[in-house]
Structure formats: C-alpha cells, structure tokens
Amino acid sequence: MSPTSDSAVRAYIEQHRAAFLGELAEWLRIPSVSAQPEHTPDVRRSARWLAAALGATGFPTCEVWETAGAPAVFAEWPSGDPGAPTVLVYGHHDVQPAAREDGWDSDPFEPVVRGDRMYARGAADDKGQVFFHTLGVRAHLAATGRTAPAVNLKLLVEGEEESGSPHFLDLIRARADRLAADVVIVSDTGMWSEDTPTVCTGMRGLADCEIRLHGPDQDIHSGSFGGAVPNPATAVARLVAALHDEHGRVAVPGFYEGVTELTDRERELFAELPFDEEQWLRTAKSHASHGEAGHTTLERIWARPTAEVNGIGGGYQGPGSKTIVPSTAMVKLSFRLVAGQDPDHVEKAVRAWAAEQVPAGVRHEITFGGATRPCLTPLDHPALQSVVRAMGRAFGKPVRYTREGGSGPAADLQEVLGAPVLFLGISVPSDGWHAPNEKVELGLLLKGVETIAHLWGDLAENWPDAS
C-alpha cells in the first residue's frame, strides 16, 4: 500500500475545499428536525440527499434504511485487500429545532460564513462531522493512488439521534449482519479545545428510574393524624438522604460491583489536560465542585459512576400553608455507569435498596426506563492508536485523551456488534451545539478531513487481519 503523503493530502483538500463547503451548505439548508412532525419530509429529504452524495463520493453501495420513525443512511465501500479491517463510521443527519427568533443572527438553515466559521444548524452537530468523511476518503485515495479505501469502509447515519434514537437499537439488531465491523468510529463528538486535539476513549452508561411512594389513601389533617402515621414526603426525603455516604459514594449495596478502576496512567493523562476548574464552574453555573472523595473533577465526570436526584416532590407546594400529611411523594433518579457495570445488576440493586428504605405503612412503585451500557476502549488498542497518529499528523501536535461523561447510542453499537467504539470529532465547546448561532470552525473541519485521509491507511497497516 502506498504511504499517504502529508503534502499530497493537503494539496488535494485545498483544491477541493470550495466544492466541499458548497455541498455541505446545500445539505445544511435541509431543516431535518426529527423532533418536529412538520419536518418529517425534510428528514427524509436529508437522508436521500446524503445517500446521493455518498454515491457521488464513490461508495458503490448507498441505501436509505427505513425504521418505524425517521430513515437512516447506510453506505459501504469494500477495500478489496485480503485481511483489511472493517470500520463502521456512525453519525446522524437530523438536527435540533432552530428558529431566527431563538436568538440567531441569521437564518439557521441558510449557512453563512463569517471569517473562518460556518454558522448553521447542524454545522457541527452533526452534518459537518459526517460530511468530512466524504472529502477525507477522496483525499486518502488521491494521495495513495488507490481506487478503493485501505479498509472496508461502512457508514451508518441515523435520523433520530436528536429525538433520543428511539428506533436505533431495533435497527442495528435487525441489520447486524450488514453492520458487522472490527471497530466503530463515532463522528458525533468533539475535542477539548482549538489548541488541544483530543480523542475520547469512553462514554458512561445510563440507568434511570422513578420511585413513587404512597401513604394514606388521601391527604389527611396533620393535626389530627400527623406524628401518628407514616408520611411519604418524609420517607422520600430519607430515601434521598440515604443515596450517598459522607464521602460522596453511592450507598446502594452492590452498586460498584464490576467497576473498572482508573489506572495510574489514565490518571496521568487526565492530569495533562489544561483543565481550569474555576472556568469549568462558571460554565456549569455552579459555585463549588462536589463529589466522590479521592477523585478529581475530571475523574468524577468521566470515569466514576454517579447517582443524581433529577426531581423530587410530594404534598402541597402552592402559596401559603396547607397543613396535611400528603398521600404521595416521588423522586426521579439517574445513574451514570462506567465500564464493568451491568445496568441490569444496577437496577436490581436499586430496587432492593429502595425496598429497604421505605417504612412500614408506605408502599412504593419503582419504574426504570431503558438503559444504556457504558463503553471503554483500552489505551493500547491498535485502532485507537491509529486515530491518535492520524490526528497527530493532521494537527501537528500531541493528541491528548478524554472520556465523555454523558451517554449515547455508541454503547448500543458496541453491545450489538461486539466491536470497540472510538470517538473522532473536531467540534469544540464554543460551537454551540443545540444553541443559537451554532457554528463549525472551518480550519478544524478540514483537519478532520486530513485526519481521515491518514487514518484508513494507518489502520490497514497497523491492524492487519483484524477480521
């Protein structure tokens, strides 16, 4: 396989920059808002547009996959090389709602370039980060003289991510044979900052529940009955108070079973990041940091499991007083999970713990939503190291490591396909995902193109016979 020349890659990208940005702007003009029924035809139009664009790029297979909701797009370009690894790239083509009156300086669906930035809904999340793969693979071919990628390349671009991916798991289960891959690369993510390129190595999972407590069959007089019958509002307060111990650890027995602990090397890598806690607190609109003792803030949000109270209520909450013992109370809880934790085990542990907290005379109901599993890629995984090297060549500086504190459909891909998940994105915090004036830094977008141009050859060379 011919090596990829840095100068050849950059020359190709510069030559095709204007056409690439023009095509991206055309796609961004389609208001593919999956959450708004009136835009259902636009989401479908977006899928058809992308399938056609991928076909024009050179993908011999381009299909629109129907779901019970919005359509996804699948594309495939075999390498033809024996033993070439198979890579599945994930992204989404739907976008968040947006309107000029929300605070946009221009029409959110009419892309505008100001300076070295393109402003439009979806510019960063996630159309821009999907579309850089088209120019990236063409630059890879041009710089190496190949007629097909050095890897077996697949793309899956869903249409409901901004609506919670309600049909995504069913889709990938039904299409698992077509999606089979050695590694999944998620291009729906970002970097630490413009000056600090990073790759994400893991994402936390999620389990959430609602607990409803029932005491008296109706609200009753607190003078006639208070102090002599159990109060569900008091019970829910005691339950919440029992959720953590004095060190900030989750006090649910068995909650930490299986947790993959941070290594010393991972702690060192987190510490290398230019983290400003005061700035982070300002972003969080918080006045102090807090959490599990013995861990830094980054460790707490990236690599430690958590339990949070998302909502709590019970009894009278209107103006003035109403002296009652309320009949019901409730609390909503969410649990962020890390590698090694099993959502099913966590659910059983929380159910057993809640039953222990509820006093006699108060019955409870606990309802769990759908769970998301955590995912983590080892630092020494060959595919991860290929991403790091490719980004390093594109950016010309060391690449650092992060994790993601949130949760998403990436873990579904890992679970169903049995493949490690990597994250490759060029978006930065200032891009304003979901906010007015969302934008993408064009210089970083083209660095994403350059990274892809190097990545496929590096993967093929350093991870042969992965299949």
N, C-alpha and C positions, 0 to 999 in steps of 0.2 A: 504494500500500500504506500502511495506517495505521501510524504510528510506534508503537513499544512504549513505554508509559508505565511508568516505574520504580515508581511508587506503585501502579498497577493490577496489575502483576505481583506485587508483594509482598503486596498485599491478597488476591489470588487464592490465592497459596501458603499464606498464613496460614489462610485459610478452609478449605483442603483438607488441611492438614498432618496432622491426626489420622488421616483416612482413608488418606492416602498411607502413613504409617508403619505403620498396621494391615495394609494389604495387603502391604507389604514384609515385615513379621514373618511373615505367612502363608506367603510364598514361602520365607523363611529356615528355616521348620520342615521343609521337604523336604530330607532329607540326600542331596543329589545328588552323591555322592562317586564320580567317574568311575573312580578307581584301584582301587576295591574291588568285585569282581563281585557281592557280595551287595546292593550298592546300585544295580545296573543298572536295576531297576524304578523306583527313586526318581529317577534321572537322566531317565528317560523321562517320569515324572510331572511333573518340573520343567519339561520342555520343553512339555508340554501346558498346564500352569498358565500359563506365560509367554505362550503363543500366545493363550490365552483372555483374559489381562489386556491384551494389546496390542489385541485386538479390542474390548474394553470401552473402551479409551482412545479408539478411533476409527479405528484403522488398518483400511482396507477389505480388505486382503489380509494374512492371517496364516496361515503354513504351518509345519508341522513337517517338516523335511527329514531323511530317513534317510541314514545313512552306514554304512560297514562296521563302525562302532563305535557311539558314542552319537549321538543325534539333535541337530540344530541347529534353531534357530527363525529364520524369515525373515518380515519384515513390510514392507509398502510402503504409503505414503500419498502419491499424486501431488499436486502443487501445483495443477495446472490453469492456472498462469500461463505464457504462452509465454516461452521463454528462461530459465525458472527453473533454477538449478543443481541438480544431483542429488548428494545426500550419502548416503553409506553409513556407518552407525554400527556399530562392531564391539565385542562384549563376549563374555563366556562365562557360562553358568549352572551349570557344575559347580564343585565346591569341593574343598578339601583334606580328607583324613581328619581326624576330630576325635573325642575321647572325654573324658569328665569326668576320667578318671584321668590324662590327659596333663598336668593342672595347671590345668584350667579351674575358675573359681569358681562356675560354674553350667553347666547342660546346654548344650552348644554349639549344639544345634538347637532350643532354646527361647529365643527372643530376650528379653533383659532390658534395660530402660532404666534406667540409673543416672546421675542428673544429666542432662547433655546428650549422653550417649553411648548407643548401642545396641550390646550385646555379642551376637555370634552368629557362627558360622562362615559366611563369605560376606558379612557385613555391609559390608565394604569391598571384598573380593576375591571375586566381582566383582558380586554381585547388587545391592548398593546403588548402584553406579555405572552399572549397566544400568538400574535401575528409575527413577532420577531423570529419565530421558528421558520417561517417561510423564507425570509431572506437569509437566515442562518444556514439552512440546509443547501441553498443555492450557492452561497459563498463557499461552503465546505466542498461541493462538487467542483466549482470553478478552480479553487486553489489546489485541489488534488488531482484533477483530471479524471475523476471518477464519473460514471454515468448513473450510479446509484449510491446511496449512503453507505458508509462503512459499517453501519449497524442496521439490523432490521427495525425500521422506524414505524411506530404507530402513534396516532394522536386520538385522544378522546376528549371532546369539548362539549360539556353538558350545557343545558339550557335552563336549569332551575337552581343553580347554586345560591343565588341571591334570595331565593324563596325557601331555603333550608334543604335543598336536594331531596324532596320527598319521595321521588321515584328512582333515585340514583342506585341504591343498593339492589333493588329488583332488576334494574337494567344490567348492572355488571355481573350479577349472578346468572342472568339469562344468557349473557354474551361472554361468559368467562373464557370459552374456548377461543374466541376471536381476539380477546384482550390479553391472552397469555403472554407474559413478559418476564425477563430476568430482573428488571428494575423498572420502577415507576418514578418519573420526574414530574413534580408538581410545579407548574409555572403560574402560580397564583399566590405570590408571596413577595417578600421584599428583602432589602439589605438594611444594615444598621444605619448607614448614612451615605451621603455622596462621597465622602472621603474614606470610608471604611467598608470595602466589599466583604460580604459575609455569606456563608451558606448555613442553612438551617439543618440540624441533624435529627430533630424530633418534634413531635406535637403531642400535647396531652390529650387524653380521652375525656369523656364526659358521661356522668350519670346524674339524673335529676329526679326529684320526687316532690309530691305534695302530701303533707300529713294533715288530716282533719280530725279534730278532737270533738267529741260530743259528750256533754254532761247532762244537765237537766233537759227534759223534753221541750222546755221553752225557757225564755229569760224569766228569772224569778227575783223577788224583792230581796235586796241584800241585807235589809234589817231583819226580816222575818226568817231568812234562811242562810244568810252569809255566815261563814265560820262553822257551819254545821253540815255542809255538803261540798263535794269537790268542785272546784272552779276550773273549767277547761282553759281559760285565759291564763290563769296561774300555772297550770300544767304545761302549756305550750312554752311559757317563759322559762320554766325549769328545764324543759327539754332542750331548748336552745342554749341555755347556760351550761348544760352538760355536754355540748357538742365538742368543746375543746378543753384541754387541761391548762394548767397555769403556764406551760411552756409553749402554748400555741399549737400543740399537736392535736390532731383529731382523736377524740377519745372513744370512738366507736371500736369495740374489740374486734380484732382481725382486719381492720381497715388497711394496715400497712403490709399485709401478707403479700409476699412476692415482689415488693418494690425493688427495682434495680437502682442501687445506690450510685451516686456520683463517684467517679474515680478521682484520684488526685489530679490526673492530667486534665480531666474535664473542668475541675475547679480552676485550674491554672488558666485554661483557655477562656473561661468566662471572665476571669480577672484581667485578661489582656484587653478587653473591650473598653473603650473610653466612656465609661458609664458615669454620668453626673446625677447623683441621687436627688439633689435639690431641683434640677431641671425636670427629672422624672416625676417628682412630686407635684411640680407645677402643672405638668401635662395631665397628671392624674386628678388634679383639683383636690388634692388631699394635703393635710397639714402634718402628717407623720407617717413613717413606714411602720409596719407591724406584721408579725407572722411567726412562723415556727422558729424557735430559738436554735442558734447554731448554724444558721444559713444566711447567706447574703440575699439581698432583694432579688437579684437575677436568678439565683438558685431557687428561691421560693416561687417565682412566677414561671420558671421554665422546667424545673426538674423535681419539684416536690408536689405530692398530692395535697389537695386542699378540700375544705368544706366551707361553703358560704351560705348565709341566710339571704335569700333573694326577696323574700316578702314575709310579713308576719301580721296577723290581725285577729281580732275577736272582740265581741262586745260593742258597746256604744262608742262611737267616735265623732258624734256631731257636736254642735255648740252646747255649752253649759254642761250640766251633770245629769246622769240617769243612773240612779243607784240600783244596779242589778247584779246578779250573778248570771253571766251570759250562758247561753245554751251551747254555743260552739266557738271554736277558735281554730286557726290554721297557720301553717308555716310552709313555705316553699324553700327547698334546699337544693343546692347543686354541688357536685363533687367532681373536681378535676383530677384525672387519674394519670399516672405515669407508667412507663414501661414496666412490665411484670405484673401489673394489677389486672384482675379479671372483673369486668363490670358485673357479671352475674354473681360473683362472690361478694362484691361490694354491696349489691342490692340485698342479698341475704343477710349480710352483717348489719346493715342499716335497719332492716325490718326487725331483726332480733333485738337490736339496741333500743329502737323506738318502743317496742312492746315492754321492755324493762322500765322505761322512763314513765310510762303512763300509769297514774294511780288507779286504785280500785274505784269503781263508780264512773270512770271516764272510758268510753270506748273510742277506738281510733280506726281510721282508714288511711292507708298509705298507697299512693299510686305513683308508679315510676313511668317516665317517658322512655323513648327509645335511646339506647346507649351508644356511645362512640368509643371505640377502643383506642388506646394510645399507640403511637408508633415511634420507633427509635432506630436509627442506623448507626452501627458501630463506626468509630472514627477511622478504623483501618480498613473499612470496606473498599474494595477496588473501585467501585462505581463512584463513591463519594470522593475518593482521591482524584479521580478523573475530573470531576466537577471542579474541585479546588484548583487543579493545574490549569484547566481551561479558563477559569475566571482570572487566575493569576496572570496568564498570558494576555488576556484582553485588557485588564485593568492596570497591569504593570506594577502591582504592589501586592504585599502579603494578603491572603484571604483569611479572615477570622471565622470563628464558629459561633453559632447561636442555636437556640431552640425556640419553639413557639409555645406560648402559654395557653393559647386557645385550642379549639378543636375543629375538625372539619372532615370532609369526605375522604381525605387521603387515607385515613385508617381503614375505611371500608375497602379501598383498593388493596391495601396490604393484606387484610384478612382474607378476602375472596381470592386474590391472585397468588398469595403466598410469596410476594416479592417485596424486597426492601423499597422504601419510599425515600426519595431525595427531594429537596426543595431548591429550585433555581429561579430566582426572581431578581429584578433590578429596580423595583419600586423603592422609594424612600418615604419616611414618615410624613414629609411635607407634601406628598402627592394628594392627600386629602381624599382618601377612599370614602365613599358614601357621603361626602360633604359637598357643599357648593364649590365651584371652581376646581374640581378635580383636574389634575394635570399629570403629564409624564415628562421627565427630563429627557430630551431627545438625545443628548450625549450618552446618558446611561442606557437608553433604549438600544442604541447602536452598539454599546458594549455588550448588551445581551445577545445581539446578533453575532458579534465577534466570538463570544463565548461558545455559542452553539456551533459555529464554524470549526472551532478547535475540538469540541467535545466528542463528536462522533468518532473521529479518528483516534483520539486518545483512549476511548472506551474499547474500541476494537483491538487496539494494540496491547492494552494492559489488562484486558479481561477476556481473553480468547476462550472459546469453548464454554462460555458461561451456561449455555443451554444444556 
